[in-house]
Amino acid sequence: MEFVKFLGKLGRLRRFAIGATVITFVLAGCALPNRQGMLDKWAGKNIQQATIELGPPHRTIQMPQGQTMYIWEQQYGVRSETLCRTGLQVDSNGIIVDASQETKSLLCK
């Protein structure tokens, strides 16, 4: 009889663990940086402000119409899930006009 009670408790524990896992993933998804958040943070600012906060970019790419894409890459630890790639597109006057972030990490700036 005690074994049956134990199995019943195990079922509740399993349901609790699954529920906690689902809630964790939902909340983590809400916290991940997104394009609109990056754009809100950087749009209209000078690229010099970004280099002060993010450091020198890892690379730059010249784009059509005189725009430049600045790209930063940060890796935390050794797993690929900890890579943060931030891109800021700048017009010919050095003003940020677009932003993007590719990440699977909550550690991105």
C-alpha positions as CSV (number, residue, x, y, z in Angstrom):
1,M,0.0,0.0,0.0
2,E,2.9,2.4,0.8
3,F,4.3,1.7,-2.6
4,V,1.0,2.8,-4.3
5,K,1.1,6.0,-2.3
6,F,4.7,6.6,-3.3
7,L,3.7,6.1,-7.0
8,G,0.9,8.7,-6.5
9,K,3.4,11.2,-5.1
10,L,5.8,10.5,-7.9
11,G,3.0,11.4,-10.4
12,R,2.4,14.7,-8.6
13,L,6.1,15.4,-8.5
14,R,6.5,14.7,-12.2
15,R,3.5,17.0,-13.0
16,F,5.1,19.7,-10.8
17,A,8.5,19.3,-12.5
18,I,6.9,19.5,-16.0
19,G,4.9,22.6,-15.0
20,A,7.9,24.3,-13.5
21,T,9.9,23.6,-16.6
22,V,7.2,25.0,-18.9
23,I,6.9,28.2,-16.8
24,T,10.7,28.6,-16.9
25,F,10.9,28.3,-20.7
26,V,8.0,30.8,-21.1
27,L,9.6,33.3,-18.8
28,A,13.0,32.9,-20.4
29,G,11.5,33.4,-23.8
30,C,10.0,36.7,-22.6
31,A,13.4,37.9,-21.3
32,L,15.3,37.1,-24.5
33,P,16.5,40.3,-26.3
34,N,14.6,41.0,-29.5
35,R,15.1,43.2,-32.6
36,Q,12.5,45.8,-31.5
37,G,14.2,46.1,-28.0
38,M,17.6,46.6,-29.6
39,L,16.1,49.1,-32.1
40,D,14.4,51.0,-29.3
41,K,17.7,51.1,-27.4
42,W,20.0,52.2,-30.2
43,A,18.0,53.9,-33.0
44,G,19.0,57.5,-33.6
45,K,22.2,57.3,-31.5
46,N,25.7,57.8,-32.7
47,I,27.8,54.7,-33.3
48,Q,30.4,56.1,-30.8
49,Q,27.9,55.6,-28.0
50,A,27.6,51.9,-28.9
51,T,31.3,51.4,-29.1
52,I,31.7,52.9,-25.6
53,E,29.1,50.4,-24.2
54,L,29.9,47.4,-26.3
55,G,33.6,47.9,-27.0
56,P,35.1,47.8,-30.5
57,P,33.1,45.7,-33.0
58,H,34.5,42.4,-34.1
59,R,33.9,43.3,-37.8
60,T,32.3,45.9,-40.0
61,I,30.5,45.3,-43.3
62,Q,30.2,48.1,-45.9
63,M,26.6,48.1,-47.3
64,P,24.9,49.9,-50.2
65,Q,24.1,53.6,-50.1
66,G,27.0,54.3,-47.8
67,Q,25.7,52.4,-44.7
68,T,27.9,50.3,-42.5
69,M,27.0,47.2,-40.4
70,Y,28.9,46.9,-37.1
71,I,28.9,43.5,-35.6
72,W,29.8,42.4,-32.0
73,E,30.1,38.8,-30.9
74,Q,30.3,37.8,-27.3
75,Q,30.6,34.2,-26.1
76,Y,30.1,33.2,-22.5
77,G,31.6,29.8,-21.7
78,V,32.3,27.2,-24.3
79,R,28.9,26.2,-25.6
80,S,27.4,27.6,-28.8
81,E,24.2,28.5,-27.0
82,T,26.0,31.2,-25.1
83,L,26.9,33.2,-28.3
84,C,25.5,36.7,-28.6
85,R,25.7,38.4,-32.0
86,T,24.7,42.1,-32.1
87,G,24.4,44.1,-35.3
88,L,24.0,47.8,-35.7
89,Q,23.4,49.4,-39.1
90,V,24.7,52.9,-39.4
91,D,24.0,55.6,-42.0
92,S,26.8,57.7,-43.6
93,N,26.6,60.2,-40.7
94,G,27.3,57.6,-38.1
95,I,23.7,57.4,-36.8
96,I,22.2,54.0,-36.0
97,V,19.2,53.3,-38.2
98,D,18.7,49.5,-37.6
99,A,19.6,46.9,-35.0
100,S,19.5,43.1,-34.7
101,Q,20.5,40.5,-32.2
102,E,20.9,36.8,-32.7
103,T,21.1,34.9,-29.5
104,K,20.1,31.9,-27.4
105,S,21.4,33.5,-24.2
106,L,20.0,35.7,-21.5
107,L,23.4,37.2,-20.9
108,C,23.4,39.5,-24.0
109,K,23.7,43.2,-23.5
